[in-house]
Amino acid sequence: MCRSIHTLHNFEPAATSDEVHAAALQYVRKIAGTTKPSKANQEAFDHAVAEIAHLTQHLLDDLVATTPPKNREEEAEKKRARAIASGRYAA
């Protein structure tokens, strides 16, 4: 479930609100142990996602990087190359 959470700090361009929300959603899903809450838990689930996304954005805004930002496309290509080299995916 949490494999969808990616590092969001120190990238150019910066993480979008959609990426922050997606990471918060994956985190809450993992903690709750479900990908879709029941109707009885939907409000609590949605509230948790919103709060975590909000706090995550504050964290990203407050973090200080001592290295230059990474390029998203270059990092994605490195990740694909590692996956292919590991044999998990075909070339």
DSSP file with accessible surface (Angstrom, degrees, kcal/mol):
  #  RESIDUE AA STRUCTURE BP1 BP2  ACC     N-H-->O    O-->H-N    N-H-->O    O-->H-N    TCO  KAPPA ALPHA  PHI   PSI    X-CA   Y-CA   Z-CA
    1    1 A M    >         0   0   93      0, 0.0     3,-0.9     0, 0.0    29,-0.1   0.000 360.0 360.0 360.0 -44.6    0.0    0.0    0.0
    2    2 A C  G >   +     0   0   44      1,-0.2     3,-1.9     2,-0.1    25,-0.1   0.428 360.0  94.4 -84.2   3.4    2.7    2.6    0.9
    3    3 A R  G 3  S+     0   0  230      1,-0.3    -1,-0.2    23,-0.1    23,-0.0   0.713  77.5  65.4 -65.9 -16.2    4.8    1.9   -2.1
    4    4 A S  G <  S+     0   0   71     -3,-0.9     2,-0.6    18,-0.1    -1,-0.3   0.556  78.6  96.4 -81.3  -8.6    3.0    4.9   -3.7
    5    5 A I    <   -     0   0   63     -3,-1.9     2,-0.3    18,-0.1    18,-0.0  -0.752  58.1-177.9 -85.0 121.0    4.4    7.3   -1.2
    6    6 A H        -     0   0   96     -2,-0.6     2,-0.1    13,-0.2    -2,-0.1  -0.808  37.6 -85.3-116.1 158.4    7.5    8.9   -2.7
    7    7 A T        +     0   0   96     -2,-0.3    -1,-0.0     1,-0.2     0, 0.0  -0.413  41.5 179.8 -59.8 131.7   10.0   11.4   -1.4
    8    8 A L        +     0   0   24     -2,-0.1     7,-0.6     7,-0.1     3,-0.5   0.540  45.7  98.0-112.8 -11.4    8.5   14.9   -2.0
    9    9 A H  S    S+     0   0   57      1,-0.2    52,-0.0     5,-0.1    51,-0.0  -0.560  83.7  10.5 -87.6 141.8   11.3   17.1   -0.6
   10   10 A N  S    S+     0   0   28     -2,-0.3    60,-2.6     1,-0.2     2,-0.3   0.896  87.0 133.5  65.6  47.1   13.9   18.8   -2.6
   11   11 A F  E     -a   70   0A  28     -3,-0.5    -1,-0.2    58,-0.3    60,-0.2  -0.919  54.7-110.0-120.8 152.2   12.6   18.3   -6.1
   12   12 A E  E    S+a   71   0A 118     58,-2.7    60,-1.3    -2,-0.3     2,-0.2  -0.992 108.4  34.3-123.1 119.7   12.3   20.7   -8.9
   13   13 A P  S    S-     0   0   73      0, 0.0     3,-0.1     0, 0.0    -1,-0.1   0.613 110.0-116.8 -72.6 161.5    9.5   21.5   -9.6
   14   14 A A        -     0   0   69      1,-0.2    -2,-0.1    -2,-0.2    -5,-0.1  -0.124  41.5 -76.2 -63.6 160.7    8.3   21.3   -6.0
   15   15 A A        -     0   0   16     -7,-0.6    -1,-0.2    -4,-0.1     2,-0.1  -0.300  49.8-129.8 -58.8 139.4    5.6   18.7   -5.0
   16   16 A T     >  -     0   0   70     -3,-0.1     4,-2.2     1,-0.1     5,-0.2  -0.438  21.7-109.5 -85.6 165.0    2.1   19.6   -6.0
   17   17 A S  H  > S+     0   0   88      1,-0.2     4,-2.6     2,-0.2     5,-0.2   0.848 121.0  57.3 -63.6 -30.9   -0.9   19.6   -3.7
   18   18 A D  H  > S+     0   0  127      2,-0.2     4,-2.5     1,-0.2    -1,-0.2   0.901 106.8  47.8 -65.8 -39.6   -2.1   16.5   -5.5
   19   19 A E  H  > S+     0   0   61      2,-0.2     4,-2.2     1,-0.2    -2,-0.2   0.902 112.1  49.1 -67.4 -40.3    1.1   14.7   -4.7
   20   20 A V  H  X S+     0   0    4     -4,-2.2     4,-2.4     2,-0.2    -2,-0.2   0.934 112.7  48.0 -64.1 -43.7    0.9   15.7   -1.1
   21   21 A H  H  X S+     0   0   92     -4,-2.6     4,-2.8     1,-0.2    -2,-0.2   0.917 109.9  52.2 -63.5 -42.4   -2.7   14.6   -0.9
   22   22 A A  H  X S+     0   0   48     -4,-2.5     4,-2.4     1,-0.2    -1,-0.2   0.906 110.2  48.4 -62.3 -39.7   -1.9   11.3   -2.6
   23   23 A A  H  X S+     0   0   14     -4,-2.2     4,-2.3     2,-0.2    -1,-0.2   0.920 112.2  48.9 -66.1 -42.0    0.9   10.6    0.0
   24   24 A A  H  X S+     0   0    2     -4,-2.4     4,-2.7     1,-0.2     5,-0.2   0.916 110.6  51.3 -63.2 -41.6   -1.5   11.5    2.8
   25   25 A L  H  X S+     0   0   37     -4,-2.8     4,-2.7     1,-0.2    -2,-0.2   0.929 110.3  48.1 -62.0 -45.3   -4.1    9.2    1.4
   26   26 A Q  H  X S+     0   0   23     -4,-2.4     4,-2.2     2,-0.2    -1,-0.2   0.907 111.6  51.1 -63.0 -39.5   -1.7    6.3    1.1
   27   27 A Y  H  X S+     0   0  115     -4,-2.3     4,-2.6     2,-0.2     5,-0.2   0.951 111.9  45.6 -63.2 -48.3   -0.5    6.9    4.7
   28   28 A V  H  X S+     0   0   10     -4,-2.7     4,-3.0     1,-0.2     5,-0.3   0.909 111.2  53.5 -64.8 -39.3   -4.0    6.9    6.1
   29   29 A R  H  X>S+     0   0   65     -4,-2.7     4,-1.5    -5,-0.2     5,-1.3   0.918 110.9  46.9 -58.9 -43.1   -4.9    3.8    4.1
   30   30 A K  H  <5S+     0   0  113     -4,-2.2    -2,-0.2     2,-0.2    -1,-0.2   0.942 115.0  44.7 -64.9 -48.0   -1.9    2.0    5.6
   31   31 A I  H  <5S+     0   0  114     -4,-2.6    -2,-0.2     1,-0.2    -1,-0.2   0.913 117.5  44.7 -63.6 -42.2   -2.6    3.1    9.1
   32   32 A A  H  <5S-     0   0   57     -4,-3.0    -1,-0.2    -5,-0.2    -2,-0.2   0.711 103.7-131.7 -76.3 -20.5   -6.4    2.3    8.8
   33   33 A G  T  <5S+     0   0   58     -4,-1.5     2,-0.3    -5,-0.3    -3,-0.2   0.733  74.2  87.9  76.1  21.7   -5.7   -1.0    7.1
   34   34 A T      < -     0   0   50     -5,-1.3    -1,-0.2    -6,-0.3    -2,-0.2  -0.997  63.5-150.5-149.9 150.1   -8.1   -0.4    4.3
   35   35 A T  S    S+     0   0   82     -2,-0.3    -1,-0.1     1,-0.3    -6,-0.1   0.689  96.4  31.9 -91.7 -21.1   -8.2    1.3    1.0
   36   36 A K  S    S-     0   0  154     -7,-0.1    -1,-0.3     9,-0.0     6,-0.1  -0.933  82.1-143.0-138.7 113.9  -11.9    2.3    1.2
   37   37 A P        -     0   0   14      0, 0.0     5,-0.1     0, 0.0    -8,-0.0  -0.289  26.2-101.8 -73.1 159.9  -13.4    3.1    4.6
   38   38 A S    >>  -     0   0   63      1,-0.1     4,-1.1     3,-0.0     3,-0.8  -0.275  37.3-103.3 -69.5 165.7  -16.9    2.1    5.6
   39   39 A K  T 34 S+     0   0  204      1,-0.3     4,-0.5     2,-0.2     3,-0.5   0.873 123.7  57.4 -59.9 -34.4  -19.6    4.8    5.5
   40   40 A A  T 34 S+     0   0   93      1,-0.2    -1,-0.3     2,-0.1     4,-0.2   0.806 115.4  35.6 -66.4 -28.4  -19.4    5.0    9.3
   41   41 A N  T <> S+     0   0   95     -3,-0.8     4,-2.6     1,-0.1    -1,-0.2   0.442  89.0  97.1-104.5  -2.0  -15.7    5.8    9.1
   42   42 A Q  H  X S+     0   0   59     -4,-1.1     4,-3.0    -3,-0.5     5,-0.2   0.903  84.0  49.2 -58.4 -44.5  -15.6    7.9    5.9
   43   43 A E  H  > S+     0   0  166     -4,-0.5     4,-2.5     1,-0.2    -1,-0.2   0.934 113.8  45.3 -63.4 -45.1  -15.7   11.3    7.7
   44   44 A A  H  > S+     0   0   64     -4,-0.2     4,-2.5     2,-0.2    -1,-0.2   0.908 114.3  50.3 -63.7 -41.0  -12.9   10.4   10.1
   45   45 A F  H  X S+     0   0   17     -4,-2.6     4,-2.4     2,-0.2    -2,-0.2   0.953 112.7  45.1 -61.2 -50.7  -10.9    9.0    7.2
   46   46 A D  H  X S+     0   0   80     -4,-3.0     4,-2.4     1,-0.2    -2,-0.2   0.882 112.5  51.8 -63.5 -39.3  -11.3   12.1    5.0
   47   47 A H  H  X S+     0   0  116     -4,-2.5     4,-2.6    -5,-0.2    -1,-0.2   0.916 109.5  49.9 -63.1 -43.7  -10.5   14.4    8.0
   48   48 A A  H  X S+     0   0   33     -4,-2.5     4,-2.7     2,-0.2     5,-0.3   0.918 110.3  50.0 -62.1 -43.9   -7.3   12.4    8.7
   49   49 A V  H  X S+     0   0    5     -4,-2.4     4,-2.6     1,-0.2     5,-0.2   0.941 112.4  47.5 -60.1 -45.9   -6.2   12.7    5.0
   50   50 A A  H  X S+     0   0   55     -4,-2.4     4,-2.3     1,-0.2    -2,-0.2   0.920 113.8  46.9 -63.4 -43.4   -6.9   16.4    5.0
   51   51 A E  H  X S+     0   0   87     -4,-2.6     4,-2.6     2,-0.2     5,-0.2   0.922 114.0  46.7 -65.1 -44.5   -5.0   17.0    8.3
   52   52 A I  H  X S+     0   0   43     -4,-2.7     4,-2.7     2,-0.2     5,-0.2   0.910 112.3  50.3 -67.3 -39.7   -2.0   14.9    7.2
   53   53 A A  H  X S+     0   0   16     -4,-2.6     4,-2.4    -5,-0.3    -1,-0.2   0.930 111.4  49.8 -62.2 -42.4   -1.9   16.6    3.8
   54   54 A H  H  X S+     0   0  104     -4,-2.3     4,-2.0    -5,-0.2    -2,-0.2   0.944 114.2  43.5 -61.4 -49.0   -2.0   20.0    5.5
   55   55 A L  H  X S+     0   0  106     -4,-2.6     4,-2.5     1,-0.2    -1,-0.2   0.876 111.6  54.8 -66.3 -36.4    0.8   19.1    8.0
   56   56 A T  H  X S+     0   0   35     -4,-2.7     4,-2.8     2,-0.2    -1,-0.2   0.919 106.9  50.6 -63.2 -42.3    2.9   17.5    5.2
   57   57 A Q  H  X S+     0   0   58     -4,-2.4     4,-2.4     1,-0.2    -2,-0.2   0.920 110.2  49.9 -63.0 -41.2    2.7   20.7    3.2
   58   58 A H  H  X S+     0   0   85     -4,-2.0     4,-1.8     2,-0.2    -1,-0.2   0.915 110.6  50.5 -61.8 -42.8    3.9   22.7    6.2
   59   59 A L  H  X S+     0   0   98     -4,-2.5     4,-1.8     1,-0.2     3,-0.3   0.951 111.2  47.4 -59.6 -48.9    6.7   20.2    6.7
   60   60 A L  H  < S+     0   0   31     -4,-2.8    -1,-0.2     1,-0.2    -2,-0.2   0.886 111.7  51.2 -61.4 -37.7    7.8   20.5    3.1
   61   61 A D  H  < S+     0   0  104     -4,-2.4    -1,-0.2    -5,-0.2    -2,-0.2   0.826 114.6  43.6 -67.5 -31.3    7.6   24.3    3.2
   62   62 A D  H  < S+     0   0  120     -4,-1.8    -2,-0.2    -3,-0.3    -1,-0.2   0.676  88.6 103.1 -90.7 -19.4    9.7   24.4    6.4
   63   63 A L     <  -     0   0   74     -4,-1.8     2,-0.5    -5,-0.2   -53,-0.1  -0.383  60.9-145.7 -66.9 143.6   12.4   21.9    5.4
   64   64 A V        -     0   0  127     -2,-0.1     2,-0.4   -54,-0.0    -2,-0.1  -0.938   7.5-150.6-112.3 129.7   15.8   23.4    4.3
   65   65 A A        -     0   0   42     -2,-0.5   -55,-0.0     1,-0.1     0, 0.0  -0.827  13.3-170.6-100.6 137.0   17.8   21.6    1.7
   66   66 A T  S    S+     0   0  139     -2,-0.4    -1,-0.1     2,-0.1    -2,-0.0   0.461  73.5  61.4-101.0  -4.4   21.6   21.8    1.6
   67   67 A T  S    S-     0   0   80      1,-0.1     3,-0.1     3,-0.0    -2,-0.0  -0.830  98.6 -89.9-116.3 159.1   21.9   20.2   -1.8
   68   68 A P        -     0   0  108      0, 0.0    -2,-0.1     0, 0.0    -1,-0.1  -0.305  56.3 -90.0 -63.8 151.1   20.5   21.4   -5.1
   69   69 A P        -     0   0   69      0, 0.0   -58,-0.3     0, 0.0     2,-0.2  -0.294  42.4-118.2 -62.0 145.9   17.0   20.2   -6.0
   70   70 A K  E     -a   11   0A  86    -60,-2.6   -58,-2.7    -3,-0.1     2,-0.5  -0.557  23.4-115.0 -82.5 151.0   16.7   16.9   -7.9
   71   71 A N  E  >  -a   12   0A  57     -2,-0.2     4,-2.4   -60,-0.2     5,-0.2  -0.752  18.1-144.6 -87.0 125.9   15.2   16.8  -11.4
   72   72 A R  H  > S+     0   0   50    -60,-1.3     4,-2.3    -2,-0.5     5,-0.2   0.896  97.3  48.5 -58.4 -44.9   12.0   14.7  -11.3
   73   73 A E  H  > S+     0   0  124      2,-0.2     4,-2.2     1,-0.2    -1,-0.2   0.914 111.8  48.8 -66.0 -41.5   12.5   13.3  -14.8
   74   74 A E  H  > S+     0   0  119      1,-0.2     4,-2.2     2,-0.2    -1,-0.2   0.914 112.8  47.8 -64.2 -42.0   16.1   12.3  -14.1
   75   75 A E  H  X S+     0   0   44     -4,-2.4     4,-2.3     2,-0.2    -2,-0.2   0.892 110.7  51.6 -66.7 -38.4   15.2   10.6  -10.9
   76   76 A A  H  X S+     0   0   36     -4,-2.3     4,-2.4    -5,-0.2    -1,-0.2   0.908 109.5  50.3 -64.6 -39.7   12.3    8.8  -12.5
   77   77 A E  H  X S+     0   0  105     -4,-2.2     4,-2.6     2,-0.2    -2,-0.2   0.914 109.6  50.3 -65.3 -41.5   14.6    7.5  -15.2
   78   78 A K  H  X S+     0   0  104     -4,-2.2     4,-2.4     1,-0.2    -2,-0.2   0.919 110.6  50.4 -61.1 -41.0   17.1    6.3  -12.6
   79   79 A K  H  X S+     0   0   99     -4,-2.3     4,-2.2     2,-0.2    -2,-0.2   0.911 110.6  48.5 -64.4 -43.2   14.3    4.5  -10.8
   80   80 A R  H  X S+     0   0  132     -4,-2.4     4,-2.5     2,-0.2     5,-0.2   0.925 111.1  50.9 -62.3 -43.0   13.1    2.8  -14.0
   81   81 A A  H  X S+     0   0   50     -4,-2.6     4,-2.7     1,-0.2    -2,-0.2   0.908 110.3  49.1 -62.8 -41.1   16.7    1.7  -14.8
   82   82 A R  H  X S+     0   0  142     -4,-2.4     4,-2.0     2,-0.2     6,-0.2   0.907 110.9  50.6 -64.6 -39.9   17.1    0.2  -11.3
   83   83 A A  H  X>S+     0   0    7     -4,-2.2     5,-1.5     2,-0.2     6,-1.0   0.923 112.9  45.5 -64.7 -41.3   13.8   -1.6  -11.7
   84   84 A I  H ><5S+     0   0   72     -4,-2.5     3,-1.3     1,-0.2    -2,-0.2   0.933 112.4  51.0 -67.2 -44.6   14.8   -3.1  -15.1
   85   85 A A  H 3<5S+     0   0   89     -4,-2.7    -1,-0.2     1,-0.3    -2,-0.2   0.844 106.7  54.9 -62.8 -32.0   18.3   -4.0  -13.8
   86   86 A S  H 3<5S-     0   0   71     -4,-2.0    -1,-0.3    -5,-0.2    -2,-0.2   0.630 113.6-119.0 -76.9 -13.3   16.8   -5.8  -10.8
   87   87 A G  T <<5S+     0   0   62     -3,-1.3    -3,-0.2    -4,-0.5    -2,-0.1   0.491  83.0 117.6  89.2   3.0   14.7   -7.9  -13.2
   88   88 A R  S   <S+     0   0  164     -5,-1.5     2,-0.3    -6,-0.2    -4,-0.2   0.810  79.5  28.1 -72.3 -28.4   11.4   -6.7  -11.7
   89   89 A Y  S    S-     0   0  148     -6,-1.0    -2,-0.3    -9,-0.1     2,-0.1  -0.967  84.7-112.1-134.3 150.4   10.4   -5.2  -15.1
   90   90 A A              0   0   94     -2,-0.3    -6,-0.1     1,-0.1    -5,-0.1  -0.457 360.0 360.0 -78.1 153.9   11.1   -5.9  -18.7
   91   91 A A              0   0  123     -2,-0.1    -1,-0.1    -7,-0.1   -10,-0.0  -0.209 360.0 360.0 -69.9 360.0   13.2   -3.4  -20.7
